[in-house]
Amino acid sequence: MMVARAAVPQAPDTVAESVLTVEDLRVSYASRLGRVLAVDGLSFHVASGEVLGLVGESGSGKSTAAMAILRLLRPPGRIELGRAVVEGVDLLGLDDSALRRIRWRKVALIPQGSMNSLNPVMRAGDQIADAIAAHEDRTDRVALRERVDALLDSVRLGRDVAGRYPHELSGGMRQRVCIAMATALDPRLLIADEPTSALDVVVQRAVAETLLDATHRLGASLILIGHDLALQAQMVDRVAVMRRGRLVEIGRVRAMFQQPVHAYTRALLAAVPSIRDPDGARRWRWPVEPGDHRARCFLGSSCVQDGATPAEALPLMHDIGEGHFVACRFGERGDETTLVDRS
């Protein structure tokens, strides 16, 4: 028997002081095989001054969710439902003109792949200046150039970088130019989509420190999307784990990494090579093998009702203490404290 979903499930951890509140976000892509739901009922919040990590394997919906929040999705992507509220304004309900006034001022993106994001035939300084002028209608070129120089200083780049083209810069330098552009209008929220991917370890650290410095300097919040769990452990306050377009666990980063509850979170952590147990990742087996479509609780073998047939509703998020939430489809049946194994 099919059980209808709740129309708009509330974010389990929403607070009044949130800079961003996402509620029941659903995004689909049209394909030759039909509609593919890439983000399915995603709800979370980002508090003022907080750094939230968003992790999951490739295809879990992380970047799609970020593009949807910023209204940067292109066909065949489509936002079907949801709200993304930034300081009282729902970005998903704005017209193009109003959205233009919000982007960069309230929320800005630091994209993945700086070489693809920067105009290859424009100097770095001109690109930063254009971003400012487009949103502030500045005409004083001297003042604008001084501001560009100050932004380059703030991301630890020499002022001579303003006169260089993107291909004349290293990957780390290009990424810091993108950070300078994103912070040019002092936004309240930054969304960084894998900002250190394809960089070597030393440059990753420099870019990560630059990003944190910029966030703290602005007093802004940050969503850090990525695969690097070690980097997440060092940078974020809370971490949210996505699987198949859904949020499966969210909580304080130390608690999540030291005592993960959801089987998928455990799988992500087990996949990280360890000096103490180099063969540990190879020994890990996900409770449901690829291709096994039997309905199971998202907690896998940690659920006392594992193997039973769950409702067709979205998995409910259960508070297991201290702001730690975990998803389980069986939440409507009995005491949720029996659903998790904290050992």
C-alpha positions in Angstrom: 0.0 0.0 0.0 1.3 3.4 -1.0 1.5 6.0 1.8 1.5 9.7 0.7 4.4 11.9 1.6 4.0 14.8 3.9 3.5 17.9 1.8 6.2 20.1 3.3 8.2 18.5 6.1 9.9 21.1 8.2 13.6 21.2 8.6 14.4 19.2 11.7 17.0 21.6 13.0 15.6 25.0 12.0 16.4 28.0 14.3 15.2 31.5 14.2 18.7 32.9 13.8 19.3 31.1 10.5 21.0 32.9 7.7 19.6 30.2 5.3 16.7 27.9 5.8 16.0 25.2 3.1 12.7 23.4 3.3 11.6 20.4 1.3 13.8 21.2 -1.7 13.1 18.9 -4.7 15.0 19.1 -8.0 14.6 16.8 -11.0 16.2 16.3 -14.4 14.4 15.3 -17.5 16.0 12.4 -19.3 15.2 10.0 -22.1 14.3 7.5 -19.5 12.0 9.9 -17.7 12.1 12.2 -14.7 15.1 11.7 -12.4 14.8 13.1 -8.9 18.2 14.5 -8.0 17.3 16.3 -4.7 14.4 14.8 -2.8 12.9 16.7 0.2 16.1 18.3 1.4 15.7 20.4 4.6 18.4 22.1 6.7 19.5 25.4 8.1 22.7 27.4 8.3 23.1 29.5 11.5 24.7 32.9 11.6 28.5 32.6 11.4 28.4 28.9 11.0 30.4 26.7 8.6 28.3 23.8 7.4 29.8 20.9 5.5 27.8 19.1 2.8 29.2 15.7 1.9 28.3 12.6 0.0 29.5 10.6 -3.0 29.3 11.9 -6.5 25.7 12.1 -7.7 24.3 12.4 -4.2 22.8 15.9 -5.1 25.2 18.2 -3.2 26.1 20.5 -6.1 22.6 20.3 -7.6 21.2 21.5 -4.2 23.6 24.5 -4.2 22.7 25.4 -7.8 19.0 25.2 -6.9 19.4 27.5 -3.9 21.1 30.1 -6.0 18.7 29.6 -8.9 21.6 28.7 -11.2 20.1 25.4 -12.5 19.9 25.1 -16.3 17.6 22.8 -18.3 17.0 20.0 -18.1 17.2 20.7 -14.4 14.0 21.9 -12.7 13.1 23.0 -9.2 9.8 21.2 -8.4 9.2 22.3 -4.9 10.7 23.9 -1.8 11.9 27.1 -0.2 15.4 28.6 0.3 15.0 31.5 2.7 17.9 33.9 3.2 17.3 36.4 6.0 13.5 36.3 5.4 13.6 36.3 1.6 12.7 33.1 -0.3 15.1 33.0 -3.2 13.0 30.4 -5.1 10.0 32.8 -5.2 11.8 35.9 -6.5 11.6 37.2 -10.1 14.8 37.6 -12.0 15.2 41.3 -11.2 14.8 40.8 -7.4 17.1 37.8 -7.5 19.8 39.8 -9.2 19.7 42.3 -6.3 20.1 39.4 -3.7 22.9 37.4 -5.4 26.4 38.6 -4.4 25.0 40.9 -1.8 23.3 38.3 0.4 24.6 35.0 -1.0 27.5 34.3 -3.3 29.0 31.2 -5.0 32.7 30.1 -5.1 32.5 27.6 -7.9 34.2 24.4 -8.6 36.8 24.6 -11.4 38.1 28.2 -11.4 39.5 27.9 -14.9 35.9 27.3 -16.2 34.5 30.1 -14.1 36.8 32.9 -15.1 36.6 34.6 -18.5 39.8 33.5 -20.3 40.1 36.8 -22.3 39.7 39.2 -19.4 42.3 40.1 -16.8 41.6 39.0 -13.3 41.3 42.6 -11.9 38.8 43.5 -14.7 36.6 40.6 -13.8 36.5 41.5 -10.1 35.8 45.1 -11.1 33.0 44.1 -13.5 31.3 42.0 -10.7 31.3 45.0 -8.4 30.2 47.5 -11.0 27.3 45.3 -12.3 25.8 45.3 -8.8 26.7 48.7 -7.5 26.8 50.8 -10.6 30.2 52.2 -9.7 31.7 54.7 -12.2 34.7 56.0 -10.3 37.4 53.8 -11.8 40.1 54.9 -9.4 38.0 53.9 -6.4 37.1 50.7 -8.1 40.7 49.8 -8.8 41.6 50.5 -5.1 38.8 48.2 -4.1 40.1 45.5 -6.4 43.6 45.8 -5.0 42.2 45.6 -1.4 40.3 42.4 -2.3 43.4 40.8 -3.8 45.3 41.8 -0.6 42.6 40.1 1.5 43.1 36.8 -0.3 46.9 36.9 -0.1 47.5 37.8 -3.7 49.9 40.5 -5.0 48.3 43.5 -6.7 50.1 42.6 -9.9 47.6 39.6 -10.3 45.0 42.2 -11.4 46.8 42.6 -14.7 47.1 38.9 -15.5 44.9 36.6 -17.5 43.6 33.4 -15.9 45.9 31.1 -17.8 48.9 33.1 -16.4 47.8 32.1 -12.8 48.2 28.8 -10.9 45.2 26.8 -9.9 45.4 28.1 -6.3 45.7 31.7 -7.4 42.7 31.4 -9.7 40.7 29.9 -6.9 41.6 32.9 -4.6 40.6 35.3 -7.4 37.2 33.5 -7.3 37.1 34.0 -3.5 37.9 37.7 -3.9 35.0 38.0 -6.4 32.6 36.2 -4.2 33.4 38.4 -1.2 33.4 41.7 -3.1 30.0 42.8 -1.9 30.2 41.4 1.7 27.6 38.7 1.4 26.0 37.1 4.5 26.4 33.5 3.0 29.1 31.9 0.9 28.6 28.6 -0.9 31.8 26.9 -1.8 31.4 24.0 -4.2 34.5 21.8 -3.8 36.8 24.8 -3.8 40.0 22.8 -3.3 39.4 20.0 -5.8 42.2 19.3 -8.3 44.7 21.2 -6.1 47.8 19.6 -4.4 47.7 19.2 -0.7 49.9 22.3 0.1 47.8 24.6 -2.1 44.6 23.1 -0.7 45.6 24.2 2.7 46.4 27.7 1.6 43.1 28.1 -0.3 41.1 26.6 2.7 42.8 29.0 5.1 42.0 31.9 2.7 38.4 30.9 2.5 38.0 30.7 6.3 39.8 34.0 6.8 37.4 35.6 4.3 34.4 34.1 6.0 35.5 35.3 9.4 36.4 38.7 8.1 32.9 39.2 6.7 31.2 37.6 9.7 29.5 35.4 7.1 28.2 31.8 7.1 29.7 29.2 4.8 28.4 26.0 3.1 31.4 23.9 2.2 30.6 21.2 -0.3 33.2 18.4 -0.8 34.4 14.9 -0.7 37.5 15.5 1.4 36.4 14.4 4.9 39.8 15.4 6.5 39.3 18.9 5.2 35.7 18.9 6.5 36.9 17.8 9.9 39.2 20.8 10.2 37.0 23.5 8.7 33.3 22.9 9.5 31.1 23.3 12.7 28.5 20.8 11.5 28.4 18.3 8.7 25.3 17.2 6.7 25.5 13.8 4.8 23.5 13.3 1.6 22.7 10.1 -0.2 20.5 9.8 -3.3 19.3 13.4 -3.0 18.3 13.0 0.6 19.7 14.1 4.0 20.5 11.0 6.0 22.5 12.5 9.0 23.5 15.9 10.3 25.2 17.0 13.4 28.3 18.5 15.1 31.4 17.4 13.1 33.2 15.8 16.0 30.3 13.7 17.1 29.5 12.7 13.5 33.1 11.6 12.8 33.7 9.9 16.2 30.4 8.2 16.5 28.5 8.1 13.2 25.0 6.5 13.4 23.8 6.1 9.8 25.2 3.2 7.9 26.0 5.4 4.9 28.0 7.9 7.1 29.9 4.9 8.5 30.6 3.8 4.9 31.9 7.2 3.9 34.3 7.3 6.9 35.3 3.6 6.3 36.2 4.5 2.7 39.0 6.9 3.9 42.3 5.1 3.8 43.8 4.7 7.3 47.5 4.2 8.2 46.4 2.1 11.2 44.1 -0.1 9.0 45.1 0.2 5.3 42.8 -2.6 4.3 39.8 -1.4 6.2 38.2 0.3 3.2 38.4 -2.8 1.1 36.7 -4.9 3.8 33.7 -2.6 4.1 30.5 -3.8 2.5 27.4 -1.6 2.2 24.4 -3.3 3.8 22.5 -3.3 0.5 24.6 -4.2 -2.5 24.3 -2.3 -5.7 21.3 -3.5 -7.7 19.5 -4.8 -4.6 16.2 -2.8 -4.7 14.7 -4.4 -1.6 13.1 -1.7 0.6 15.2 -1.2 3.7 15.6 1.2 6.5 18.2 3.9 5.8 19.9 2.8 9.1 20.7 -0.5 7.5 21.7 -3.2 10.0 21.6 -0.6 12.8 17.8 -0.6 12.7 16.0 -3.2 14.9 13.4 -3.5 12.1 15.9 -4.0 9.3 14.5 -6.0 6.5 10.9 -5.0 7.1 8.9 -3.1 4.5 9.0 0.7 5.2 6.4 3.2 4.4 6.8 5.0 1.1 7.1 8.4 2.8 10.3 10.3 3.1 12.6 9.0 5.9 12.0 11.0 9.1 14.8 12.8 10.8 15.2 11.8 14.5 16.9 13.9 17.1 19.2 11.6 19.0 20.6 14.3 21.2 22.7 17.5 21.1 21.5 18.5 17.6 22.4 15.2 16.0 19.7 14.0 13.6 19.6 10.7 11.7 17.1 9.5 9.0 15.0 6.4 9.4 11.8 5.3 7.5 10.4 3.6 10.5 10.1 6.6 12.7 6.3 6.5 12.8 6.4 3.1 14.5 7.5 3.1 18.1 10.2 4.9 20.1 12.9 6.3 17.8 15.5 5.6 20.5 15.2 1.9 19.6 16.2 2.6 16.0 19.8 3.4 16.5 22.8 1.6 17.7 25.2 4.1 19.3 27.9 1.5 20.0 
